[in-house]
Every structure is written in C-alpha cells, then in structure tokens.
Amino acid sequence: MKSVCEICPHHCALEEGQTGLCRARRNIGGRVVCENYGKVTSLSLDPIEKKPLRRFYPGTKILSVGSYGCNLRCPFCQNCAISMADGEHARIVEVSPEGLAEKAEELVVRGNIGIAYTYNEPLVGYEFVRDCAALVKARGLKNVAVTNGCICEEPLIELLPLIDAMNIDLKGFTERFYKMVGGDLSTVMRTIERSAQSCHVEVTTLVIPGENDSEEEMDALSGWLASVDAAIPLHVTRFFPCWKMSDRGPTPVETVYRLAETARRHLRYVYEGNC
C-alpha cells in the first residue's frame, strides 16, 4: 500500500521501502519518514553573511549543518555532491539533535548564535530540523533555515514558530524557469509571504545568463517582493558554471550590478553576491 509524503508539493506516493524524488524520505512501515534523520554531511562554523543573511545579527557566526537530498533538480546546483546524493553515496556522520544543540552551545564562546540548516535542501529532513530547532530554541539560541521554499503550507506553519530567520531562494519569476528546476513558483511565493509574517526573511536569486537575467523579470520579481515587504533584503547573485550547466560562462559582473539597480527601484536592501 502506498503512502503519500505531505512535506512538499510533489506529494510522492511511495510503496513500502521506496524513496521519494528528494532521495531523503522513505516509506517505512506505512509511514513516510526522513531517512536522512541525523545524517550530517557538512558541519561548519560560518559567518552569518555566508548564508547569506546581511541584516540578521551581522558580524556573528552560526553553526551550519547539512545532510543530503533535495526536492528540486536545478541543473546549476552549487552543492550537487550532497543535494543530488542519497544515503548510500553521501559521506555522513550521525549526530543526534541533542548532540547538535550541545555543539551549538559549546561554540557560543566563538561567536556562535545558533544553527543554520543549509547546504542541501534542509526541509526534506523536516523532522530532524524541527527536533533540533526546538532544542536550540530552548537554549536561547537562533535557528536559521536556508531553503528553496518548496514546502507545503501545513508543515511550514508548524515549523515557523521555531525559526528566527530564513534565506529563501526565489530562483526566477516565471513558471517556465520553475518547470526547468522541477518546482512551483506559486509555492515559493506563498512560503515567502507566510515566513515574512513570522520571522526575518532574506531572498536570493541566482542570475543565470540566458535564463532569468532580463530586466523585465527582475523588475517583476522585485516589485512583487516589495508588495510583501519592501524591507526584505534581496541577494542578486552571480552564477558560475557547475554540474549540468558547465557549458556556459559565468554571469557577467555588469549584469548582476545592472539587475541589482533594477531591483532597487522597488526594494530598500539589495546586495550583489559572488562578484
């Protein structure tokens, strides 16, 4: 008998033992659970600005943790070694939520303010993020989610009270672009709207030559974002060739700066990235 995953809009219907599109969630005993629970591929104490978050406790550091798996298929993925991996092919270390929260607390003396769930798509490991975030919050530390925003409304609303800040990818502003990456624009827009009502939100758009680099698209994207809140920071970021898009050059620096100026017609805080 199939069980349906309710975490993201793909709603994968999984047979017993089958893994979803994200490679991180599996039907075990008739329940869809995150198989990557506590399986850490990356752990680093980073400057908060690397998330990127520019207007959330600037100058501090945050313990960044990643696992494996993702519910999108971006051909330009910057972290494909873990986001496109599964449990058999990722190099992992098992860490409990309690152990991770304790590690975060130990690092306070080095400027740590909490935990950022990042590197792969963290919300495919929803239960692990939720359990860690509750323990981190109980210690008076901060929780940050760096996410593609492709999550269903019910689990998002359940998680938001535990989250202090998010950086959400708004990968483009057309359904054509989201069809290419295997996602849904309206879902991401709703995630941004909901999250901005609950916590600090910053948004990142990676500009890819010939794909989402028109002034018209950036004008529409930034205009919509301003309709949510003109104080939401937008990171306009430069693409470099990687994974399945290694056949083209990096985004010209002047394109990033030009589109950032376009976004400033609508938004108060716009930052150029990777330039």
C-alpha positions as a printed NumPy array, in Angstrom:
array([[  0.   ,   0.   ,   0.   ],
       [  1.304,   3.424,  -0.968],
       [  1.83 ,   6.264,   1.487],
       [  1.881,   9.897,   0.363],
       [  4.547,  12.327,   1.567],
       [  2.973,  15.577,   2.757],
       [  6.131,  17.696,   3.156],
       [  6.427,  19.195,  -0.33 ],
       [  4.151,  19.766,  -3.347],
       [  5.481,  16.717,  -5.201],
       [  3.356,  14.555,  -2.846],
       [  5.343,  11.44 ,  -3.737],
       [  3.179,   8.298,  -3.413],
       [  5.619,   5.687,  -2.151],
       [  5.448,   1.921,  -1.916],
       [  6.901,   0.261,   1.182],
       [ 10.679,   0.839,   1.138],
       [ 10.531,   3.315,  -1.745],
       [ 12.339,   6.66 ,  -1.567],
       [ 10.846,   9.908,  -2.859],
       [ 12.168,  12.255,  -5.503],
       [ 14.22 ,  14.048,  -2.835],
       [ 16.164,  10.824,  -2.074],
       [ 15.832,  11.614,   1.631],
       [ 12.29 ,  10.497,   2.52 ],
       [ 11.175,   6.842,   2.501],
       [  8.075,   4.781,   3.214],
       [  8.98 ,   2.666,   6.22 ],
       [  6.218,   0.606,   7.796],
       [  3.493,   2.565,   6.034],
       [  4.799,   5.991,   7.169],
       [  6.901,   8.411,   5.14 ],
       [  9.843,   9.461,   7.299],
       [ 13.072,  11.349,   6.693],
       [ 15.655,   8.646,   6.153],
       [ 18.398,  11.271,   6.44 ],
       [ 17.476,  11.995,  10.078],
       [ 20.686,  12.872,  11.938],
       [ 22.87 ,  12.025,   8.929],
       [ 25.175,  15.003,   8.581],
       [ 27.349,  15.591,   5.504],
       [ 28.575,  19.093,   6.335],
       [ 29.234,  20.973,   9.574],
       [ 30.959,  24.34 ,   9.769],
       [ 31.028,  27.485,  11.885],
       [ 30.377,  30.195,   9.289],
       [ 29.984,  33.952,   9.26 ],
       [ 26.25 ,  34.682,   9.199],
       [ 26.789,  36.682,   6.   ],
       [ 27.615,  33.452,   4.099],
       [ 24.05 ,  32.101,   4.409],
       [ 23.58 ,  34.801,   3.005],
       [ 21.995,  36.943,   5.712],
       [ 23.099,  40.55 ,   5.776],
       [ 20.577,  42.079,   8.171],
       [ 20.299,  39.376,  10.823],
       [ 22.893,  39.665,  13.601],
       [ 25.661,  40.877,  11.252],
       [ 29.195,  40.137,  12.368],
       [ 28.245,  36.948,  14.214],
       [ 28.802,  33.297,  13.331],
       [ 26.439,  30.377,  13.038],
       [ 26.925,  26.608,  13.121],
       [ 25.892,  25.427,   9.65 ],
       [ 24.715,  21.864,   9.174],
       [ 23.73 ,  19.954,   6.049],
       [ 22.574,  16.46 ,   5.162],
       [ 21.775,  15.044,   1.705],
       [ 18.856,  15.245,  -0.706],
       [ 16.761,  17.909,  -2.406],
       [ 13.259,  18.134,  -3.847],
       [ 14.353,  20.209,  -6.875],
       [ 16.57 ,  19.296,  -9.819],
       [ 18.344,  22.564, -10.628],
       [ 20.869,  21.885, -13.413],
       [ 23.012,  24.672, -11.955],
       [ 23.113,  23.249,  -8.412],
       [ 26.105,  24.57 ,  -6.472],
       [ 26.033,  21.71 ,  -3.933],
       [ 25.143,  18.771,  -6.191],
       [ 27.578,  16.417,  -4.428],
       [ 25.227,  16.28 ,  -1.44 ],
       [ 21.904,  17.638,  -2.711],
       [ 21.729,  15.058,  -5.511],
       [ 23.115,  12.224,  -3.36 ],
       [ 21.271,   9.564,  -1.4  ],
       [ 22.112,   7.738,   1.818],
       [ 24.253,   5.159,   0.046],
       [ 26.503,   7.618,  -1.751],
       [ 26.849,  10.518,   0.687],
       [ 29.635,  10.573,   3.271],
       [ 27.841,  11.02 ,   6.564],
       [ 28.383,  11.316,  10.293],
       [ 25.436,  10.524,  12.554],
       [ 24.549,  13.285,  15.01 ],
       [ 21.544,  13.419,  17.34 ],
       [ 19.5  ,  16.595,  17.792],
       [ 20.748,  16.738,  21.386],
       [ 24.361,  16.41 ,  20.252],
       [ 23.953,  19.13 ,  17.642],
       [ 22.29 ,  21.536,  20.083],
       [ 25.062,  20.893,  22.615],
       [ 27.697,  21.596,  19.955],
       [ 25.985,  24.875,  19.105],
       [ 26.001,  25.903,  22.753],
       [ 29.682,  24.999,  23.137],
       [ 30.537,  27.312,  20.23 ],
       [ 28.864,  30.39 ,  21.734],
       [ 32.283,  31.411,  23.088],
       [ 33.474,  31.598,  19.457],
       [ 30.65 ,  33.918,  18.434],
       [ 28.05 ,  31.308,  17.511],
       [ 24.402,  32.402,  17.735],
       [ 22.73 ,  29.092,  16.815],
       [ 22.267,  26.658,  13.946],
       [ 21.674,  27.189,  10.23 ],
       [ 20.079,  24.277,   8.374],
       [ 21.654,  24.595,   4.936],
       [ 23.91 ,  23.192,   2.151],
       [ 21.401,  20.643,   0.827],
       [ 17.653,  21.333,   0.983],
       [ 17.162,  21.068,   4.751],
       [ 13.385,  20.735,   4.774],
       [ 13.418,  17.317,   3.109],
       [ 14.76 ,  16.32 ,   6.533],
       [ 11.854,  18.123,   8.128],
       [ 11.599,  16.11 ,  11.342],
       [ 15.301,  16.478,  12.114],
       [ 15.178,  20.248,  11.563],
       [ 12.064,  20.504,  13.749],
       [ 13.544,  18.437,  16.593],
       [ 16.892,  20.262,  16.506],
       [ 15.236,  23.663,  16.296],
       [ 13.138,  23.016,  19.4  ],
       [ 16.239,  22.107,  21.424],
       [ 18.228,  25.048,  20.062],
       [ 15.432,  27.486,  20.86 ],
       [ 15.172,  26.089,  24.405],
       [ 18.842,  27.011,  24.853],
       [ 18.148,  30.607,  23.858],
       [ 19.943,  30.272,  20.515],
       [ 18.785,  31.107,  16.986],
       [ 17.523,  28.849,  14.196],
       [ 18.103,  29.731,  10.535],
       [ 16.727,  27.829,   7.529],
       [ 18.333,  28.249,   4.111],
       [ 15.746,  26.753,   1.79 ],
       [ 14.327,  26.632,  -1.717],
       [ 10.894,  27.334,  -0.241],
       [  9.23 ,  24.288,  -1.84 ],
       [  7.311,  23.126,   1.212],
       [  3.612,  22.557,   1.84 ],
       [  1.76 ,  25.083,   3.927],
       [  0.871,  22.872,   6.895],
       [  4.424,  21.732,   7.777],
       [  5.707,  25.26 ,   7.135],
       [  3.246,  26.754,   9.614],
       [  4.182,  24.086,  12.17 ],
       [  7.888,  24.877,  11.815],
       [  7.833,  28.675,  11.673],
       [  7.459,  29.333,  15.439],
       [ 10.859,  27.664,  15.894],
       [ 12.639,  29.595,  13.127],
       [ 14.227,  33.01 ,  13.657],
       [ 15.431,  33.719,  10.126],
       [ 15.255,  32.273,   6.632],
       [ 17.04 ,  32.787,   3.379],
       [ 14.686,  31.605,   0.661],
       [ 15.721,  31.017,  -2.945],
       [ 13.465,  32.746,  -5.442],
       [ 15.129,  31.109,  -8.401],
       [ 13.309,  33.048, -11.079],
       [  9.954,  34.678, -11.633],
       [  8.4  ,  32.601, -14.398],
       [  6.681,  29.242, -14.428],
       [  8.977,  28.29 , -17.322],
       [ 12.017,  28.639, -15.101],
       [ 10.437,  26.704, -12.241],
       [  9.391,  23.95 , -14.62 ],
       [ 13.076,  23.628, -15.605],
       [ 14.135,  23.14 , -11.98 ],
       [ 11.196,  20.882, -11.092],
       [  9.431,  23.248,  -8.724],
       [  6.448,  25.531,  -8.431],
       [  6.688,  29.336,  -8.357],
       [  3.41 ,  29.894,  -6.533],
       [  4.507,  27.6  ,  -3.683],
       [  7.733,  29.567,  -3.188],
       [  5.856,  32.88 ,  -3.291],
       [  3.492,  31.599,  -0.6  ],
       [  6.427,  30.408,   1.513],
       [  7.993,  33.877,   1.346],
       [  4.716,  35.577,   2.24 ],
       [  3.996,  33.275,   5.187],
       [  7.549,  33.31 ,   6.511],
       [  7.847,  37.092,   6.337],
       [  4.907,  37.318,   8.735],
       [  6.709,  35.157,  11.29 ],
       [ 10.481,  35.668,  11.11 ],
       [ 13.296,  37.598,   9.455],
       [ 13.422,  36.741,   5.74 ],
       [ 16.025,  37.424,   3.074],
       [ 15.741,  36.23 ,  -0.528],
       [ 18.389,  35.056,  -3.007],
       [ 18.148,  34.97 ,  -6.796],
       [ 20.992,  33.342,  -8.73 ],
       [ 21.232,  35.091, -12.105],
       [ 21.952,  32.696, -14.979],
       [ 22.805,  34.046, -18.444],
       [ 20.005,  33.495, -20.912],
       [ 17.673,  32.007, -18.312],
       [ 16.499,  34.586, -15.763],
       [ 18.684,  37.616, -16.491],
       [ 16.259,  40.04 , -18.128],
       [ 15.481,  43.408, -16.579],
       [ 11.789,  42.715, -17.102],
       [ 11.901,  39.573, -14.97 ],
       [ 13.922,  41.251, -12.21 ],
       [ 11.542,  44.211, -12.239],
       [  8.571,  41.87 , -11.802],
       [ 10.335,  39.795,  -9.132],
       [ 11.46 ,  42.746,  -7.034],
       [  8.137,  44.533,  -7.484],
       [  6.27 ,  41.526,  -6.139],
       [  8.734,  41.136,  -3.25 ],
       [  8.214,  44.792,  -2.348],
       [  4.459,  44.158,  -2.256],
       [  5.153,  41.642,   0.517],
       [  7.603,  43.964,   2.313],
       [  9.955,  46.465,   0.692],
       [ 12.411,  45.887,   3.562],
       [ 13.044,  42.245,   2.626],
       [ 16.701,  42.067,   1.542],
       [ 17.338,  40.609,  -1.909],
       [ 20.672,  38.992,  -2.839],
       [ 21.283,  39.151,  -6.591],
       [ 23.961,  36.515,  -7.056],
       [ 26.411,  35.663,  -9.821],
       [ 26.273,  32.211, -11.425],
       [ 29.418,  30.157, -12.056],
       [ 29.452,  27.071, -14.322],
       [ 28.723,  23.848, -12.447],
       [ 27.059,  20.439, -12.667],
       [ 24.852,  20.282, -15.792],
       [ 25.446,  23.941, -16.678],
       [ 29.193,  23.823, -17.116],
       [ 28.791,  24.596, -20.825],
       [ 28.407,  28.337, -20.351],
       [ 30.39 ,  31.151, -18.81 ],
       [ 29.732,  32.879, -15.507],
       [ 27.256,  35.712, -15.286],
       [ 28.922,  38.974, -16.342],
       [ 29.54 ,  41.14 , -13.291],
       [ 27.888,  44.089, -15.028],
       [ 24.688,  42.04 , -15.436],
       [ 24.489,  41.408, -11.694],
       [ 25.01 ,  45.096, -10.903],
       [ 22.504,  46.183, -13.556],
       [ 19.815,  43.841, -12.228],
       [ 20.569,  44.912,  -8.654],
       [ 19.9  ,  48.506,  -9.704],
       [ 16.629,  47.369, -11.281],
       [ 15.626,  45.723,  -8.004],
       [ 16.46 ,  48.911,  -6.074],
       [ 13.555,  50.631,  -7.821],
       [ 11.346,  48.603,  -5.505],
       [ 13.392,  47.272,  -2.584],
       [ 15.276,  49.01 ,   0.208],
       [ 18.093,  46.468,   0.601],
       [ 19.679,  44.835,  -2.436],
       [ 23.077,  43.096,  -2.343],
       [ 25.281,  41.812,  -5.162],
       [ 26.75 ,  38.362,  -4.472],
       [ 29.731,  36.371,  -5.821],
       [ 31.086,  39.405,  -7.685]])
